[in-house]
Amino acid sequence: MDEDVERSEAQVLPGTSLISAKNVIATPHNQFTHELIRSLQFNYGDEIGSAKPFGGVLETATKFVLIVDDGERHCWVAGDRGFYVQVEYEILRKL
């Protein structure tokens, strides 16, 4: 072993770093209906603005399949990596 190599300390990630099973689709979609018109911070909560942990950032032009449209302001979409999140309908553009 090389004595000059420093290893970082192992860390156990908190439970909040995992994606909830209800937010993952087993077979990710490969045909998309919409894309984002701007980047978006999202969470895995049951509704937009909920106190659930921060999920990440979806970049502009990320493609999705529209799964559920509540007919109002929000909708549920599935991405190419199999995650299922709620977004505001106004930031989607139909492909």
MOPAC internal coordinates of N, CA, C and O (Angstrom, degrees):
PM7 1SCF
backbone

  N    0.0000 0     0.00 0     0.00 0    0    0    0
  C    1.4473 1     0.00 0     0.00 0    1    0    0
  C    1.5138 1   110.52 1     0.00 0    2    1    0
  O    1.2310 1   120.87 1   -33.23 1    3    2    1
  N    1.2900 1   115.95 1   146.77 1    3    2    1
  C    1.4680 1   121.33 1  -178.85 1    5    3    2
  C    1.5264 1   109.34 1   -81.91 1    6    5    3
  O    1.2310 1   120.66 1   -56.00 1    7    6    5
  N    1.3108 1   116.34 1   124.00 1    7    6    5
  C    1.4609 1   121.19 1  -178.82 1    9    7    6
  C    1.5262 1   113.03 1   -70.61 1   10    9    7
  O    1.2310 1   119.82 1   159.65 1   11   10    9
  N    1.3362 1   117.94 1   -20.35 1   11   10    9
  C    1.4615 1   121.65 1  -177.69 1   13   11   10
  C    1.5286 1   113.66 1   -84.13 1   14   13   11
  O    1.2310 1   120.08 1   174.96 1   15   14   13
  N    1.3036 1   117.44 1    -5.04 1   15   14   13
  C    1.4679 1   120.86 1  -177.88 1   17   15   14
  C    1.5195 1   109.31 1   -87.67 1   18   17   15
  O    1.2310 1   121.12 1   -54.80 1   19   18   17
  N    1.3255 1   115.47 1   125.20 1   19   18   17
  C    1.4595 1   120.14 1   176.34 1   21   19   18
  C    1.5097 1   109.46 1  -101.22 1   22   21   19
  O    1.2310 1   120.03 1   -48.63 1   23   22   21
  N    1.2790 1   117.54 1   131.37 1   23   22   21
  C    1.4573 1   121.81 1   177.67 1   25   23   22
  C    1.5205 1   108.91 1   -98.77 1   26   25   23
  O    1.2310 1   121.09 1   -42.20 1   27   26   25
  N    1.3062 1   115.53 1   137.80 1   27   26   25
  C    1.4625 1   118.14 1   176.77 1   29   27   26
  C    1.5198 1   108.50 1   -74.21 1   30   29   27
  O    1.2310 1   121.65 1   -23.97 1   31   30   29
  N    1.3072 1   114.45 1   156.03 1   31   30   29
  C    1.4507 1   120.30 1   179.99 1   33   31   30
  C    1.5220 1   109.76 1   -70.88 1   34   33   31
  O    1.2310 1   120.22 1   -44.34 1   35   34   33
  N    1.3196 1   117.19 1   135.66 1   35   34   33
  C    1.4674 1   121.69 1   179.03 1   37   35   34
  C    1.5217 1   109.54 1   -66.77 1   38   37   35
  O    1.2310 1   121.06 1   -37.79 1   39   38   37
  N    1.3261 1   115.58 1   142.21 1   39   38   37
  C    1.4581 1   120.52 1   179.20 1   41   39   38
  C    1.5179 1   109.20 1  -130.70 1   42   41   39
  O    1.2310 1   120.81 1   -36.27 1   43   42   41
  N    1.3081 1   116.05 1   143.73 1   43   42   41
  C    1.4544 1   121.74 1   174.34 1   45   43   42
  C    1.5163 1   106.84 1   -98.39 1   46   45   43
  O    1.2310 1   120.91 1   -56.43 1   47   46   45
  N    1.3339 1   115.86 1   123.57 1   47   46   45
  C    1.4618 1   119.94 1  -179.48 1   49   47   46
  C    1.5196 1   110.37 1   -73.32 1   50   49   47
  O    1.2310 1   120.36 1   -33.67 1   51   50   49
  N    1.3415 1   116.91 1   146.33 1   51   50   49
  C    1.4643 1   119.90 1   178.54 1   53   51   50
  C    1.5308 1   110.71 1   -70.20 1   54   53   51
  O    1.2310 1   120.76 1   -20.40 1   55   54   53
  N    1.3103 1   116.15 1   159.60 1   55   54   53
  C    1.4577 1   121.50 1   178.53 1   57   55   54
  C    1.5080 1   113.00 1   -56.64 1   58   57   55
  O    1.2310 1   120.08 1   152.31 1   59   58   57
  N    1.3304 1   117.45 1   -27.69 1   59   58   57
  C    1.4631 1   120.72 1  -179.45 1   61   59   58
  C    1.5231 1   112.60 1   -70.24 1   62   61   59
  O    1.2310 1   120.14 1   168.97 1   63   62   61
  N    1.3337 1   117.34 1   -11.03 1   63   62   61
  C    1.4614 1   119.55 1   178.78 1   65   63   62
  C    1.5264 1   111.72 1   -80.75 1   66   65   63
  O    1.2310 1   119.99 1   167.88 1   67   66   65
  N    1.3060 1   117.63 1   -12.12 1   67   66   65
  C    1.4519 1   121.98 1   179.38 1   69   67   66
  C    1.5200 1   110.54 1   -88.19 1   70   69   67
  O    1.2310 1   121.08 1   -30.16 1   71   70   69
  N    1.3020 1   115.54 1   149.84 1   71   70   69
  C    1.4554 1   120.24 1   176.27 1   73   71   70
  C    1.5198 1   107.90 1   -86.80 1   74   73   71
  O    1.2310 1   120.62 1   -50.43 1   75   74   73
  N    1.3012 1   116.41 1   129.57 1   75   74   73
  C    1.4553 1   121.35 1   178.96 1   77   75   74
  C    1.5232 1   110.04 1   -59.56 1   78   77   75
  O    1.2310 1   119.95 1   -37.51 1   79   78   77
  N    1.3217 1   117.70 1   142.49 1   79   78   77
  C    1.4664 1   122.20 1  -179.35 1   81   79   78
  C    1.5233 1   111.90 1   -57.44 1   82   81   79
  O    1.2310 1   119.98 1   149.56 1   83   82   81
  N    1.3277 1   117.65 1   -30.44 1   83   82   81
  C    1.4689 1   119.45 1  -179.52 1   85   83   82
  C    1.5276 1   112.00 1   -73.31 1   86   85   83
  O    1.2310 1   120.05 1   170.38 1   87   86   85
  N    1.3188 1   117.51 1    -9.62 1   87   86   85
  C    1.4584 1   121.86 1   179.90 1   89   87   86
  C    1.5296 1   112.98 1  -107.88 1   90   89   87
  O    1.2310 1   120.87 1  -162.17 1   91   90   89
  N    1.3301 1   115.93 1    17.83 1   91   90   89
  C    1.4585 1   120.12 1   178.76 1   93   91   90
  C    1.5206 1   108.76 1  -128.44 1   94   93   91
  O    1.2310 1   121.02 1   -46.89 1   95   94   93
  N    1.3233 1   115.66 1   133.11 1   95   94   93
  C    1.4547 1   121.86 1   175.58 1   97   95   94
  C    1.5181 1   106.53 1  -102.94 1   98   97   95
  O    1.2310 1   120.34 1   -52.97 1   99   98   97
  N    1.3318 1   116.96 1   127.03 1   99   98   97
  C    1.4644 1   121.73 1  -172.88 1  101   99   98
  C    1.5213 1   113.40 1   -56.73 1  102  101   99
  O    1.2310 1   119.78 1   137.22 1  103  102  101
  N    1.3064 1   118.03 1   -42.78 1  103  102  101
  C    1.4600 1   121.17 1   178.61 1  105  103  102
  C    1.5181 1   108.22 1  -112.68 1  106  105  103
  O    1.2310 1   119.97 1   -75.98 1  107  106  105
  N    1.3249 1   117.66 1   104.02 1  107  106  105
  C    1.4652 1   120.09 1  -179.45 1  109  107  106
  C    1.5329 1   111.49 1   -59.48 1  110  109  107
  O    1.2310 1   120.96 1   -31.62 1  111  110  109
  N    1.2914 1   115.77 1   148.38 1  111  110  109
  C    1.4646 1   121.42 1   179.62 1  113  111  110
  C    1.5208 1   110.97 1   -75.11 1  114  113  111
  O    1.2310 1   121.03 1   -27.61 1  115  114  113
  N    1.3204 1   115.63 1   152.39 1  115  114  113
  C    1.4600 1   119.79 1   175.56 1  117  115  114
  C    1.5287 1   111.49 1  -126.88 1  118  117  115
  O    1.2310 1   120.52 1  -174.57 1  119  118  117
  N    1.3179 1   116.61 1     5.43 1  119  118  117
  C    1.4567 1   121.86 1   173.51 1  121  119  118
  C    1.5208 1   106.41 1  -124.46 1  122  121  119
  O    1.2310 1   120.93 1   -53.43 1  123  122  121
  N    1.3178 1   115.84 1   126.57 1  123  122  121
  C    1.4536 1   119.77 1  -170.23 1  125  123  122
  C    1.5190 1   111.53 1  -116.06 1  126  125  123
  O    1.2310 1   121.14 1   -27.73 1  127  126  125
  N    1.3366 1   115.43 1   152.27 1  127  126  125
  C    1.4606 1   121.17 1  -178.17 1  129  127  126
  C    1.5233 1   112.42 1  -111.56 1  130  129  127
  O    1.2310 1   120.20 1   156.21 1  131  130  129
  N    1.3457 1   117.22 1   -23.79 1  131  130  129
  C    1.4650 1   121.84 1  -174.44 1  133  131  130
  C    1.5165 1   110.63 1  -143.04 1  134  133  131
  O    1.2310 1   120.89 1   -16.87 1  135  134  133
  N    1.3410 1   115.91 1   163.13 1  135  134  133
  C    1.4543 1   121.98 1   172.27 1  137  135  134
  C    1.5223 1   108.92 1  -139.92 1  138  137  135
  O    1.2310 1   121.03 1   -20.96 1  139  138  137
  N    1.3385 1   115.64 1   159.04 1  139  138  137
  C    1.4658 1   120.56 1   179.32 1  141  139  138
  C    1.5180 1   110.48 1   -76.82 1  142  141  139
  O    1.2310 1   120.52 1   -39.57 1  143  142  141
  N    1.3249 1   116.60 1   140.43 1  143  142  141
  C    1.4580 1   120.48 1   176.76 1  145  143  142
  C    1.5238 1   111.42 1   -94.46 1  146  145  143
  O    1.2310 1   120.18 1   170.90 1  147  146  145
  N    1.3415 1   117.26 1    -9.10 1  147  146  145
  C    1.4662 1   122.46 1   173.55 1  149  147  146
  C    1.5192 1   108.46 1  -155.62 1  150  149  147
  O    1.2310 1   120.47 1   -18.67 1  151  150  149
  N    1.3263 1   116.70 1   161.33 1  151  150  149
  C    1.4644 1   119.52 1   179.73 1  153  151  150
  C    1.5235 1   109.68 1   -67.61 1  154  153  151
  O    1.2310 1   121.20 1   -21.45 1  155  154  153
  N    1.3169 1   115.31 1   158.55 1  155  154  153
  C    1.4572 1   120.60 1  -173.18 1  157  155  154
  C    1.5109 1   110.38 1  -147.00 1  158  157  155
  O    1.2310 1   120.40 1   -50.58 1  159  158  157
  N    1.3318 1   116.83 1   129.42 1  159  158  157
  C    1.4626 1   120.63 1   168.67 1  161  159  158
  C    1.5215 1   105.93 1   -81.68 1  162  161  159
  O    1.2310 1   120.50 1   -42.59 1  163  162  161
  N    1.3250 1   116.64 1   137.41 1  163  162  161
  C    1.4578 1   119.02 1  -178.92 1  165  163  162
  C    1.5190 1   110.56 1  -135.01 1  166  165  163
  O    1.2310 1   121.59 1   -15.21 1  167  166  165
  N    1.3242 1   114.57 1   164.79 1  167  166  165
  C    1.4557 1   120.33 1   172.86 1  169  167  166
  C    1.5284 1   107.69 1  -133.38 1  170  169  167
  O    1.2310 1   120.99 1    -3.86 1  171  170  169
  N    1.3022 1   115.72 1   176.14 1  171  170  169
  C    1.4592 1   120.38 1  -178.82 1  173  171  170
  C    1.5146 1   111.68 1  -100.64 1  174  173  171
  O    1.2310 1   120.08 1  -158.77 1  175  174  173
  N    1.3195 1   117.45 1    21.23 1  175  174  173
  C    1.4551 1   121.72 1  -178.05 1  177  175  174
  C    1.5087 1   112.85 1   -70.86 1  178  177  175
  O    1.2310 1   121.42 1    -8.46 1  179  178  177
  N    1.3150 1   114.89 1   171.54 1  179  178  177
  C    1.4572 1   120.74 1   178.45 1  181  179  178
  C    1.5139 1   111.79 1   -78.02 1  182  181  179
  O    1.2310 1   120.43 1   165.14 1  183  182  181
  N    1.3043 1   116.79 1   -14.86 1  183  182  181
  C    1.4606 1   119.76 1   177.47 1  185  183  182
  C    1.5163 1   109.66 1  -151.58 1  186  185  183
  O    1.2310 1   120.85 1   -24.90 1  187  186  185
  N    1.3068 1   115.97 1   155.10 1  187  186  185
  C    1.4544 1   120.67 1  -179.78 1  189  187  186
  C    1.5242 1   109.32 1   -61.87 1  190  189  187
  O    1.2310 1   120.96 1   -45.16 1  191  190  189
  N    1.3171 1   115.77 1   134.84 1  191  190  189
  C    1.4579 1   120.70 1   179.91 1  193  191  190
  C    1.5170 1   113.28 1    85.21 1  194  193  191
  O    1.2310 1   119.40 1  -175.08 1  195  194  193
  N    1.3259 1   118.74 1     4.92 1  195  194  193
  C    1.4585 1   119.95 1   179.66 1  197  195  194
  C    1.5239 1   109.38 1   -69.67 1  198  197  195
  O    1.2310 1   120.92 1   -12.57 1  199  198  197
  N    1.3059 1   115.85 1   167.43 1  199  198  197
  C    1.4626 1   120.77 1  -176.38 1  201  199  198
  C    1.5241 1   112.39 1   -86.04 1  202  201  199
  O    1.2310 1   119.52 1  -164.26 1  203  202  201
  N    1.3087 1   118.52 1    15.74 1  203  202  201
  C    1.4603 1   121.39 1   179.11 1  205  203  202
  C    1.5307 1   109.55 1   -68.30 1  206  205  203
  O    1.2310 1   120.13 1   -18.61 1  207  206  205
  N    1.3227 1   117.36 1   161.39 1  207  206  205
  C    1.4613 1   120.71 1  -177.94 1  209  207  206
  C    1.5300 1   112.78 1   -61.93 1  210  209  207
  O    1.2310 1   121.51 1   -30.97 1  211  210  209
  N    1.3193 1   114.72 1   149.03 1  211  210  209
  C    1.4533 1   122.47 1   176.83 1  213  211  210
  C    1.5153 1   109.58 1   -59.73 1  214  213  211
  O    1.2310 1   120.22 1   -47.88 1  215  214  213
  N    1.3307 1   117.19 1   132.12 1  215  214  213
  C    1.4554 1   121.04 1  -177.88 1  217  215  214
  C    1.5115 1   113.33 1   -95.15 1  218  217  215
  O    1.2310 1   120.36 1   142.68 1  219  218  217
  N    1.3290 1   116.91 1   -37.32 1  219  218  217
  C    1.4510 1   119.73 1  -178.29 1  221  219  218
  C    1.5124 1   110.95 1   150.59 1  222  221  219
  O    1.2310 1   121.30 1    18.63 1  223  222  221
  N    1.3246 1   115.12 1  -161.37 1  223  222  221
  C    1.4581 1   121.81 1   179.99 1  225  223  222
  C    1.5206 1   108.41 1  -125.19 1  226  225  223
  O    1.2310 1   120.96 1   -50.05 1  227  226  225
  N    1.3141 1   115.76 1   129.95 1  227  226  225
  C    1.4627 1   121.68 1   173.84 1  229  227  226
  C    1.5213 1   106.45 1   -98.34 1  230  229  227
  O    1.2310 1   120.18 1   -52.21 1  231  230  229
  N    1.3006 1   117.26 1   127.79 1  231  230  229
  C    1.4585 1   121.92 1  -175.59 1  233  231  230
  C    1.5298 1   112.39 1   -82.33 1  234  233  231
  O    1.2310 1   120.82 1   -23.98 1  235  234  233
  N    1.3225 1   116.03 1   156.02 1  235  234  233
  C    1.4521 1   122.83 1   174.81 1  237  235  234
  C    1.5227 1   108.78 1   -51.94 1  238  237  235
  O    1.2310 1   120.71 1   -39.14 1  239  238  237
  N    1.3310 1   116.24 1   140.86 1  239  238  237
  C    1.4736 1   125.00 1   179.20 1  241  239  238
  C    1.5303 1   113.48 1    76.38 1  242  241  239
  O    1.2310 1   119.55 1  -174.47 1  243  242  241
  N    1.3495 1   118.46 1     5.53 1  243  242  241
  C    1.4597 1   119.35 1   173.04 1  245  243  242
  C    1.5178 1   107.52 1   -62.38 1  246  245  243
  O    1.2310 1   120.64 1   -45.84 1  247  246  245
  N    1.3247 1   116.38 1   134.16 1  247  246  245
  C    1.4598 1   121.40 1  -175.92 1  249  247  246
  C    1.5243 1   111.35 1   -97.43 1  250  249  247
  O    1.2310 1   121.06 1   -34.12 1  251  250  249
  N    1.3473 1   115.58 1   145.88 1  251  250  249
  C    1.4546 1   122.77 1  -177.51 1  253  251  250
  C    1.5208 1   111.09 1  -141.97 1  254  253  251
  O    1.2310 1   122.11 1   -15.65 1  255  254  253
  N    1.3209 1   113.56 1   164.35 1  255  254  253
  C    1.4604 1   121.41 1   166.53 1  257  255  254
  C    1.5289 1   105.39 1  -106.25 1  258  257  255
  O    1.2310 1   120.48 1   -52.64 1  259  258  257
  N    1.3111 1   116.69 1   127.36 1  259  258  257
  C    1.4675 1   120.92 1   176.08 1  261  259  258
  C    1.5232 1   107.21 1   -74.33 1  262  261  259
  O    1.2310 1   120.21 1   -60.55 1  263  262  261
  N    1.3259 1   117.20 1   119.45 1  263  262  261
  C    1.4592 1   122.23 1  -176.94 1  265  263  262
  C    1.5230 1   111.15 1  -100.54 1  266  265  263
  O    1.2310 1   120.28 1   128.73 1  267  266  265
  N    1.3395 1   117.07 1   -51.27 1  267  266  265
  C    1.4609 1   121.72 1  -177.82 1  269  267  266
  C    1.5208 1   109.18 1  -133.13 1  270  269  267
  O    1.2310 1   120.78 1   -54.34 1  271  270  269
  N    1.3167 1   116.11 1   125.66 1  271  270  269
  C    1.4702 1   122.14 1   175.86 1  273  271  270
  C    1.5156 1   106.12 1  -115.89 1  274  273  271
  O    1.2310 1   120.32 1   -60.79 1  275  274  273
  N    1.3302 1   116.99 1   119.21 1  275  274  273
  C    1.4701 1   119.78 1  -177.31 1  277  275  274
  C    1.5273 1   112.95 1   -79.68 1  278  277  275
  O    1.2310 1   120.79 1  -178.29 1  279  278  277
  N    1.3265 1   116.09 1     1.71 1  279  278  277
  C    1.4599 1   119.71 1   179.38 1  281  279  278
  C    1.5173 1   112.94 1    76.55 1  282  281  279
  O    1.2310 1   120.58 1  -178.36 1  283  282  281
  N    1.2873 1   116.49 1     1.64 1  283  282  281
  C    1.4555 1   122.02 1  -179.16 1  285  283  282
  C    1.5182 1   109.08 1  -114.74 1  286  285  283
  O    1.2310 1   121.08 1    65.44 1  287  286  285
  N    1.3071 1   115.54 1  -114.56 1  287  286  285
  C    1.4503 1   122.21 1  -173.21 1  289  287  286
  C    1.5256 1   114.09 1  -106.58 1  290  289  287
  O    1.2310 1   120.37 1   156.46 1  291  290  289
  N    1.3250 1   116.89 1   -23.54 1  291  290  289
  C    1.4578 1   120.87 1  -172.87 1  293  291  290
  C    1.5189 1   112.06 1  -116.30 1  294  293  291
  O    1.2310 1   121.37 1   -20.98 1  295  294  293
  N    1.3326 1   114.98 1   159.02 1  295  294  293
  C    1.4569 1   119.98 1   175.60 1  297  295  294
  C    1.5299 1   108.45 1  -150.52 1  298  297  295
  O    1.2310 1   121.24 1   -18.11 1  299  298  297
  N    1.3151 1   115.24 1   161.89 1  299  298  297
  C    1.4584 1   121.97 1   176.48 1  301  299  298
  C    1.5202 1   107.80 1  -105.78 1  302  301  299
  O    1.2310 1   120.76 1   -46.30 1  303  302  301
  N    1.3293 1   116.16 1   133.70 1  303  302  301
  C    1.4521 1   121.62 1  -178.41 1  305  303  302
  C    1.5277 1   109.90 1  -129.52 1  306  305  303
  O    1.2310 1   121.05 1   -23.65 1  307  306  305
  N    1.3392 1   115.60 1   156.35 1  307  306  305
  C    1.4606 1   121.68 1   176.16 1  309  307  306
  C    1.5181 1   108.17 1  -118.81 1  310  309  307
  O    1.2310 1   121.03 1   -46.52 1  311  310  309
  N    1.3168 1   115.63 1   133.48 1  311  310  309
  C    1.4569 1   121.09 1  -178.44 1  313  311  310
  C    1.5133 1   112.97 1   -98.44 1  314  313  311
  O    1.2310 1   120.80 1    -1.70 1  315  314  313
  N    1.3115 1   116.08 1   178.30 1  315  314  313
  C    1.4572 1   121.59 1  -176.78 1  317  315  314
  C    1.5274 1   113.62 1   -71.46 1  318  317  315
  O    1.2310 1   119.59 1   165.29 1  319  318  317
  N    1.3111 1   118.39 1   -14.71 1  319  318  317
  C    1.4650 1   121.66 1   177.40 1  321  319  318
  C    1.5232 1   111.79 1   -97.09 1  322  321  319
  O    1.2310 1   120.74 1  -173.84 1  323  322  321
  N    1.3369 1   116.20 1     6.16 1  323  322  321
  C    1.4537 1   120.47 1   175.62 1  325  323  322
  C    1.5126 1   115.62 1    89.41 1  326  325  323
  O    1.2310 1   119.43 1  -177.49 1  327  326  325
  N    1.3438 1   118.69 1     2.51 1  327  326  325
  C    1.4597 1   118.09 1   178.95 1  329  327  326
  C    1.5260 1   110.44 1   -84.49 1  330  329  327
  O    1.2310 1   121.74 1   -28.13 1  331  330  329
  N    1.3090 1   114.27 1   151.87 1  331  330  329
  C    1.4611 1   123.65 1  -173.18 1  333  331  330
  C    1.5169 1   106.81 1  -126.82 1  334  333  331
  O    1.2310 1   120.25 1   -68.90 1  335  334  333
  N    1.3526 1   117.13 1   111.10 1  335  334  333
  C    1.4600 1   120.81 1  -174.57 1  337  335  334
  C    1.5224 1   111.07 1  -135.07 1  338  337  335
  O    1.2310 1   121.45 1   -18.80 1  339  338  337
  N    1.3110 1   114.82 1   161.20 1  339  338  337
  C    1.4632 1   121.33 1   177.03 1  341  339  338
  C    1.5214 1   108.90 1   -96.84 1  342  341  339
  O    1.2310 1   120.83 1   -45.40 1  343  342  341
  N    1.3337 1   116.01 1   134.60 1  343  342  341
  C    1.4655 1   121.65 1   178.79 1  345  343  342
  C    1.5243 1   108.97 1  -135.51 1  346  345  343
  O    1.2310 1   120.74 1   -13.00 1  347  346  345
  N    1.3047 1   116.18 1   167.00 1  347  346  345
  C    1.4601 1   120.72 1   174.67 1  349  347  346
  C    1.5283 1   108.06 1   -79.08 1  350  349  347
  O    1.2310 1   120.61 1   -48.60 1  351  350  349
  N    1.3041 1   116.45 1   131.40 1  351  350  349
  C    1.4584 1   121.57 1  -176.17 1  353  351  350
  C    1.5295 1   111.94 1   -59.65 1  354  353  351
  O    1.2310 1   120.14 1   146.71 1  355  354  353
  N    1.3328 1   117.34 1   -33.29 1  355  354  353
  C    1.4719 1   121.28 1  -175.37 1  357  355  354
  C    1.5278 1   113.71 1   -65.01 1  358  357  355
  O    1.2310 1   119.52 1   163.71 1  359  358  357
  N    1.3426 1   118.52 1   -16.29 1  359  358  357
  C    1.4679 1   118.58 1   179.76 1  361  359  358
  C    1.5233 1   112.28 1   -95.09 1  362  361  359
  O    1.2310 1   120.30 1  -171.65 1  363  362  361
  N    1.3369 1   117.04 1     8.35 1  363  362  361
  C    1.4542 1   121.43 1   177.30 1  365  363  362
  C    1.5195 1   111.06 1  -103.02 1  366  365  363
  O    1.2310 1   121.01 1   -34.75 1  367  366  365
  N    1.3298 1   115.66 1   145.25 1  367  366  365
  C    1.4584 1   121.65 1   173.60 1  369  367  366
  C    1.5263 1   106.59 1  -121.59 1  370  369  367
  O    1.2310 1   120.82 1   -47.45 1  371  370  369
  N    1.3247 1   116.03 1   132.55 1  371  370  369
  C    1.4540 1   120.67 1   178.91 1  373  371  370
  C    1.5201 1   109.58 1   -69.29 1  374  373  371
  O    1.2310 1   120.68 1   -43.10 1  375  374  373
  N    1.3373 1   116.30 1   136.90 1  375  374  373
  C    1.4666 1   121.01 1   178.24 1  377  375  374
  C    1.5189 1   110.66 1   -83.20 1  378  377  375
  O    1.2310 1   120.10 1   180.00 1  379  378  377

